[in-house]
Amino acid sequence: MIKNVIFDFDGVLVDSEILVSKAFSKYLVNLNISVSEKDIAFYAGNKTVDVIDKLSLRFNIEDKQKLFNDIMLIANNIYNKELKSVKGTEKFLSKLNQEKFIASNSGKERIIQGLKNVNLYNFFEEKNIYSFDMVKKPKPEPDIYLKIIEDKKINPEHTVIIEDSVTGTLAGVAADIRVIGLTAGQHWYEGRNQKLLKDVGAFAVANSYEDLSYIIKEL
């Protein structure tokens, strides 16, 4: 029986991955670099600084700090104005009786502000929100999930993780906790291979929060 549900944040609770993709795509166009939002969505689940490193190498951008600063300015502006919850999130959380946690590669203040922006804040206690800076190594390392298990003294066998990315799924699997892939976010555009999450260890993949509800009930 599942007693604890640990959610990733970006792309699981809030539809932010597509906004980050939009920020990168918009900025790179100004550098005469043509890259689609769908292409950027491939990096979902990674810390922004790591995405900066990969894109700088890929497109031979020398000033990574300027790229980071400019992207964060655009992304934060879009985040504050356009952020929405992933479709079905609020209804799902309102019916969920299990203990709820968040484990994210984002910073805690950003997570809290994001929850407030989309009216999901009241579903989570701040003490149950874990961010990358609370552990030595972020996802895909399992540290953040192991810290929740240790801090809260919860049984991994009674726990499930909800992830939308390969990076997060790898972290959950490495922590030896069951992972359900969720592909309800907009960055999971039509045609993107949802099998990716199963290939790295997710035991099930839900296309919507309605599907997720059924899967959890069966565990």
SVG drawing of the C-alpha trace seen along z (x, -y; Angstrom):
<svg xmlns="http://www.w3.org/2000/svg" viewBox="-11 -39 46 42">
<polyline fill="none" stroke="black" stroke-width="0.4" points="0.0,0.0 1.3,-3.4 1.6,-5.8 4.0,-8.4 4.2,-10.2 7.3,-12.1 6.8,-14.5 9.3,-16.1 8.4,-19.8 9.2,-21.1 7.1,-19.2 5.2,-17.2 3.4,-19.7 4.0,-22.9 4.2,-23.1 7.5,-24.9 9.8,-22.8 8.0,-24.1 8.6,-27.7 12.3,-27.1 12.4,-25.6 10.7,-28.7 13.2,-31.0 16.2,-29.1 14.8,-28.9 13.8,-32.6 17.3,-33.7 19.3,-31.4 17.3,-32.7 18.8,-36.2 22.3,-34.5 21.3,-33.2 21.1,-29.7 18.0,-27.9 16.8,-25.4 13.2,-24.4 11.4,-24.3 11.0,-20.6 14.7,-20.2 15.4,-22.0 12.8,-19.9 15.3,-17.0 17.2,-18.5 14.2,-18.4 15.1,-17.4 18.6,-18.8 19.8,-21.8 19.8,-25.0 23.5,-25.5 24.1,-22.0 21.9,-22.8 23.9,-25.9 27.1,-23.9 25.7,-21.4 24.3,-24.1 27.4,-26.2 29.5,-23.3 27.0,-22.3 26.8,-25.7 30.3,-27.0 29.0,-29.8 32.1,-31.1 30.5,-33.4 28.5,-30.9 28.0,-33.3 26.3,-35.8 24.2,-33.1 23.2,-31.9 22.3,-35.5 20.3,-36.3 18.4,-33.0 17.5,-33.3 16.2,-36.8 14.0,-35.6 13.0,-32.4 12.1,-34.1 10.0,-36.7 8.1,-33.9 7.9,-31.8 6.2,-34.6 3.8,-35.6 2.9,-32.3 3.4,-29.5 0.5,-27.0 0.0,-23.7 0.2,-20.5 -3.3,-19.6 -5.2,-17.6 -2.7,-18.4 -5.0,-20.3 -7.8,-17.7 -5.4,-14.9 -3.8,-16.5 -7.2,-17.3 -8.1,-13.6 -4.7,-12.3 -4.6,-11.0 -1.0,-9.9 1.8,-12.0 3.1,-14.4 6.7,-15.5 8.6,-17.4 12.1,-16.5 13.5,-18.9 16.6,-20.0 15.2,-23.6 15.8,-25.9 13.4,-25.9 12.4,-29.5 11.6,-29.0 9.5,-25.9 7.5,-27.7 6.9,-30.7 5.9,-28.5 3.4,-26.6 1.9,-29.9 1.7,-31.1 -0.5,-28.2 -2.4,-27.8 -0.9,-24.5 1.0,-25.8 -1.6,-24.6 -1.2,-21.0 2.4,-20.8 4.2,-21.6 7.4,-23.5 9.2,-21.0 8.4,-18.4 9.9,-20.4 13.4,-19.3 15.7,-21.1 19.0,-20.3 21.0,-22.5 20.0,-20.3 22.2,-17.5 25.7,-17.0 24.7,-15.7 21.6,-16.6 19.7,-14.2 20.5,-11.9 22.2,-10.9 19.7,-9.5 20.8,-11.8 17.7,-13.9 15.4,-10.9 17.5,-9.1 17.5,-12.2 13.7,-12.3 13.6,-8.6 16.2,-9.2 14.8,-12.5 11.2,-11.4 11.8,-7.8 9.5,-6.5 9.5,-3.0 10.7,-3.0 8.3,0.0 5.4,-2.2 6.6,-5.1 6.4,-6.0 8.1,-8.7 6.5,-10.7 9.0,-11.9 8.8,-13.3 12.4,-13.0 15.1,-10.5 17.3,-12.4 14.8,-12.1 13.8,-8.6 17.4,-7.5 17.7,-9.1 14.6,-7.4 15.6,-4.0 19.1,-4.5 17.4,-5.2 15.6,-1.8 12.1,-3.4 9.4,-2.7 9.1,-5.4 6.0,-6.3 6.8,-8.3 4.3,-11.1 4.0,-12.5 1.2,-15.0 3.4,-18.1 3.4,-20.1 7.1,-19.3 6.0,-15.7 4.9,-16.9 3.0,-14.5 5.4,-12.0 8.0,-12.1 8.9,-8.6 7.4,-8.0 9.1,-4.6 12.3,-6.6 11.2,-6.6 10.5,-2.8 13.8,-2.2 15.6,-3.8 13.6,-2.0 10.2,-3.5 7.8,-0.6 4.8,-2.4 4.2,-5.5 1.0,-7.6 -0.1,-9.9 -2.3,-12.0 -3.1,-12.5 -6.2,-10.5 -4.1,-7.5 -1.7,-8.1 -4.6,-7.9 -5.5,-4.5 -1.9,-3.2 -1.4,-4.3 -4.7,-2.7 -3.5,0.6 -0.2,0.6"/>
</svg>
